[in-house]
Amino acid sequence: MLAILGFLLIIMFMILIMTKRLSAMIALMVVPVVFALIGGFGKELGPMALEGIKSVAPTGIMILFAILFFGIMIDAGVFDPIISTILKLVKGDPVKIAIGTAVLALLISLDGDGTTTYMITISAMLPLYKRIGMKPLVLAGIAVSASGVMNLLPWGGPTARAMTALHLEMGDIFTPVIPSMIGGVLFVLFMAFWLGRKERKRIGVLEIDYSTMAMMAATTEDAFLKRPKLIVVNYLLTILLLVALIQELLPSTVLFMVGFAIAITINYPNIQEQKERIMHYADNALSVVSMVFAAGIFTGILSGTKMVDAMANTMITHIPAELGSHFALITAIISAPFTFFMSNDAFYYGVLPLLAKAASGYGIDPAMIGRASLLGLPVHLLSPLVPSTYLLVGMVGEDFGDLQRSFLKWACGSTAVMILVALVLSIIPI
């Protein structure tokens, strides 16, 4: 009964946001509450929702201060030289712009943090997309696709969870999967080429006057906000922050809070200017952070009612015995919907050990199951439970449902290519 209720909840939620009958934020709050009441969890509803909100609080605060930090950097002109360089390289050709976006997002994704990837990629490329007339949704889709493949990096989170849950080392799980990652990267570049060609057919190639390069490269029309004399200081601060994030010197929430405090004090020491800058970012920050806390209610109720556990057990127990020898391939395939409908913690700490235990009965090494569990991650980032994706759609001004409608098929393509490479190279057994 719980599994059926859980599946109905997910289906209803997806229908409501993809048909735009409800906004994602409202659906995240209302749908799970309604289904929890139907399931008879009225008395436990408050504590479950509150627990979910608490679990996402650090992420919400981190995203808030990430928006503020990178907002300061954008206003101060840190990304203007990057945009100028990209403009010179890609000229006005949408194909080159789309491929350049993919390369930039893939490189920045090396830090393993989706929030940082989106903040930098969108900040650098959105003005160019608007100048050329390309669809911002294409920019968002390429960025999320690139981040989805690079999400397999051990410091990105999911791989570390898989290693911890199965008590294995990086050499057991991640290193063998690198060829699959390369296949995913090539697919993302192909996708960018394909989408760029469609945009080229739609808008053509724009001739750019390089005498106005500086003007077009600007990410804001407010020239008085630029701080050219502080650009080296701002670059150093940004690099130090990224290094500290990668090295995990402090929790990411604390790093962004401290980074923002230093950035705004250096660039805008006047208190009135600081208030104006914070007010300027308030709209975007509020829409994104409120979505994160709404997702907390969704995950809290799904976990607290045990619907997630029931759905996982139902899917596992309904795998026919004759398919047992193909358990690694099955794990790779179902990892996409599993990580789409539940948090990484729930999947890797809750479901993966069950899959590994079931597979061991068919003589399959747990390391193979661990590798297979990573191959559905490109789909995961389009889940309504991923906070950074709300940041992405907020920055480009697009609808979450539109992003899912347009790029779920591409995410499934990335996963299919990665699984195919894994099978061909015997990274996982057929």
N, C-alpha and C positions, 0 to 999 in steps of 0.2 A: 504493500500500500504506500509506504514512504517513497519507494523508488518511482512508482507511477506518479505520485504527487510532485516529486522532484522534476521528472521529465516534463510533466505538464507545465510546471512553473517556468522552466527554461524555454519551452516552445512558446508559451504565451508572452514571455518577456521579449523574445526575438521578434515575434510577429508585431508586437506593439511598437517597438522602436524602428523596425525596418519599414513598416507601413506609415510611420510618423504619426500614429494615433496618440502616442505619448512621447515626450522628450526622454532621453536616456536617464536623466537625473530623477525625474518623477517615477519612471518605471522601476528604477533600481530600488526605490523606497516602497512604492505602493504594492507591486506585484508580490514580493516575498511576504509582506505583511498579510495580504489577503489569503495566500496559500497556507501560511502558518495558522491563521485562524480556522481555515477549512480543516486543517489537520488536527485541530484541537490543542494547539500550543499557545492559547491566549495568555495563560498565566506566566509562561516562561518567555513571552515575546520580548518584553522590555530588557531583561538581562541579556538575552541572546543578541539583540540588536546593539546594545551598549558594548558588549564584548567585541563585536565586529568593528564598531567605531573605534574602540581603543586600539585594535590591532592595526588599523590603517592610519592612526593619528600621526606616528612618526613620518610616514610617507607623505601625508598631506602637508605637514609642516615643512618638510624638506622641499616639496614642489613649490610651496608658497615662496620660500626664500630663494629657491633657484630662479623663479620668475623675476623676483626683485633684483637678484645679483646680475643676471644676464640682461635684464632691462637696463640697468645702469651702464653695463658695458656697451650695449647697443647705442644708447643715447650719447655716450662719450665718444663714439666713433671707432671702437675697437675693430669692428668687422668690416669697416669701409674698405681697407686695403685688400682684404680677402675677396670681397665682392668685385672690386676693380680688376683684380687678377683673373678671376673666373670669367668676367665679361670679356677680357682680352682673349682668353683661350677659347671660349665657346662661341664668341661673336654673337650673332642673333639667330643661330640655328637651334630650333627646339630639340633636335636629336642629340646634339652635343650638350645642350643644357641638361637634358634628362640623364644622360650618361654621367655628366659631371656631378649631378646631384647624387647619383648612386655611389660614385667613387668617394665623394666627400662623406656621405653617411656611413659607408663601410669603414672608412679610415677612423672617423670619430668614434664609431661603435667599438673600437678596440679597447676603450676604457670600460666596456661592459655595462655602462649606465645609459638606459634609454632616455632618461630625462635630459642628460647632457647632450646626447646625440641630437635630439629634437630641437633643443634650444639653439644650438650652434648652427645646425643645418638649415632650419627654417629662418633664423635670423639672417643668415648669409644669402639664402637663395630666394626667399619670398619677394623681396623688391625686384629682383631680376625677372621672376615669373610674371609679376604684375606689369613690368615695363614691356615685356615681350607679348603679353596677352595670353600666356599659358594658364591652364586651370590650376589653381592652388591645390585641388584634390589630387592631382597627379604628383605634386611635390610631396604631399603627406603620404601617399601610397608608396612611393619609392623609398621614402625615409623609413616607414614602418617595416617594409619588406627587407631592407638592408639590415635593420636592427634585429629583425626576427631570425635571420641566419646567424648573425654574430652573437646572438643571445646564448649560443652554445659554449662560448668561452667560459673557462672554469670560474673566473672571478665575476661572471655575469649573474651567477646565482643558481640556475637550474642544475648545471653540471655538478656544482659543489653539493647541492642537496642530494643528487643521485648517488654521489660517492659516499656521502655521510650515511644515507639510508641503507646502502648495501655494504658498507664497510670496505670499500674498495679504493684504489689509488687512481691518480690521474692517468697513469699509463694503462690502466685496465679499461677505463671508460672513454676519456676525452681523446687521447692521442690517436687511437685507431679511427676515430670519427672525423679527423681532419680532412681526409679526401671527400667525405660527404659534404662538409662545410664548403670546400672549394667548389663542388658541384652546385651548391646553393648560391654561392657568390656569382658564379657564371650565369645562373638562371636569373638572378636579380639584374645583372647587367643586360641580359637579353630582354627582360621585361622593360627596363628603362629605354632601350633602343626601340622596342615596339611602340611603347607609349609616346616616345618622342617623335617617331615617324607619323603617328596619328595626329599629333599636335602640329607637325610641320604641314601636313595636308590641310589642316583646318585653318591655320593662320599664316603659313608661309615662313620665309626667312626674313627677319627684320634687319635692315641695314642700320648699324649703330654709328653715330658720329662720336668718334673718340675724343673730340675736343671738349665734349660735355661729359666725359667719363666720370670725373669727380662728382659732378652733380647727380648723375644717375646711380653712382655707387653708394650715395648716401642712404642710410637706412631711416633717416628721419629728416623732415623738412626744417626742423628747428636747429639752425646752424649754431645758435648761441649755446646750445647744450654740448657741442663738441669740445673735446679736451685734447687737442693734438699734442700739446706739450707733455701730457701725461700718458701718451700711448704706450711707451715702453714700460712704464710702471703698471699700467693696466694689463698689458700682455704678461708681465711677470706674475702679477697677482692671479690671473686666470690660469696660467700654467701651473703655478704652485697649488692652486685649488684642485686642479685636475689630477696632479700627481698625488696629492693627499687623499683624494677620493679613491684612486686606484690602489694606493698603499694601505688604505683603510686606517689612517693614522688616528682618526676620530670618527664617530658616527657621521654619516653624510648630512644628517639634519643639522648637527652642530657646525660642521664645516661650512655649509651654505649660509648659516646664520652669521657666523663670524666673517665669512667672505663678504657678505652683503654689507655688514657694518663697516668694514674697512673700505670697501668700494665707494659707498655713498659719502663717507666722511672725506675721503681723498678728493673725489671728483666734485662734490657739491657740499662744501663745508657749511654753507649758509643754511640755517634751520628751516627757513621758509622754502628754500629750493628743495630741501629734502622732503618736506611735506607735499610739495607739488609733484615730485617724482613718484612718491608712493601712491598718491591719488591717481596719477596717470596710469599706473599698472593695476589699480584696484579692480577694474572691470574684468580683465582677463584672469587675474589671480582668484577672484571670488568664484567665477564660473567653473574654473578647473578644480579648486580645492573643495568646493561644495559637492562636485561630482565624486571626488575621492571618498568623502564621508558618506555619501549616499551608497557607494559601492560597499562600504563597511557594513551597512545594514543588510545588504544583499548577502554578503559572505557570512556574516554573523548568523543570520537565520538559516541559511543553507547548512552551515556546519552544526549549529546548535540543535536543529531538529533531526540531525543525522541523515537528512535527505541525500547529502553527498555520499556518505558511506553506503547507503542503500543502493544508490544508482551504480556505484562502482562494483559492489558485490553482485548485483544483478547481471551486469555486463560480463563479469569474469565467470560466473557460474553457468552462463548460457553459451559458453564456448564449447562446441561439440568435442568429444574425446578424440575423434579421428583427426582433428586439427591441432592436437596437442604438440606435434612435432614442429609445427609452424608458429609456435608461441612467440618467438622473437619478432617475426613479421607482423603478427597480430598486434603485439605490443606497440610496434612502430606506427601502425595504422591508427589504433585507438588512442594513442598519445595525443593526437591532434584534437579530437573532440573532448578528451578528458581535461587537457590543459586549457581548453577554451571555456569549459563550463565550471571549472573549479580553480582555486588558487594553486600556485606551484607547491606551496607547503603541503596542501591537502593531497595533491597527487603524488609528490615524491616521498613524503614521509608516511602517507596513509595507504595509497594504492600500490605504489611501486613494490614495496616489500611483499604484498600479497601476490602480485604478478610473478615476482622472482621465485617465491615459494611454490606457486603452482607450476611454473616452468621447470623447476628442479625435478619434479616428478616425472618429467619427460626427458631428463638427462641434459637439460640446457643450462649452460653456465650462467650464473647471475650477472656476470659482466656483460654478456650478450644482451640481456634484458635491459641493463642499465644504458647501454649504447642505444638500443632501440627506442627507449623512452625519451631520448633527446630529439629524435627526428621530427616530431610534430610541433616543435617550438615556433616555427614561422607562423603557424595558425594562432598560437597562444596570444601573440601581441595584439590581435584584433578582438580579443575577448573583452566584454564589458567590465571585467574584473581587474583590468590592468590600468592603474592610475595614470601612467605616463602617456597612454594613448589619448586620454582626455586632454592632456596638455597639448598634444600634437594637433588635434582637431580644433582646439581653442585658438592656437596660434595662427592657423591658416584660415580660420573663420568658416569651417565646414561642419557638416552634420555627421555625427558618429555613425548613424545608420547608412549614410551615403558612402562613407569610407568602407564599411563592411560589405555593402552591396557590390562595390566596384573592385575590391581587392581581396576578398576571401578566396576567390578562384585562383588568384595569383599566389596567395599564401599556400593553398593546397598544392599548387604546381611546384613551389619550392620544396615542400615536404615530399612530394612524389619523386622529384629528382634526387633528393638526398637519400631516400629509401632505396631507389634504384641503384645508385652508386654503392650504397652499403651492401646490397645483395650481390652485385656484380663482383665487388672486391672482397666478398666474404667477410665483411666487417660484422655482419649479423648473418646467421644461417637462414636459408630459405625454409 
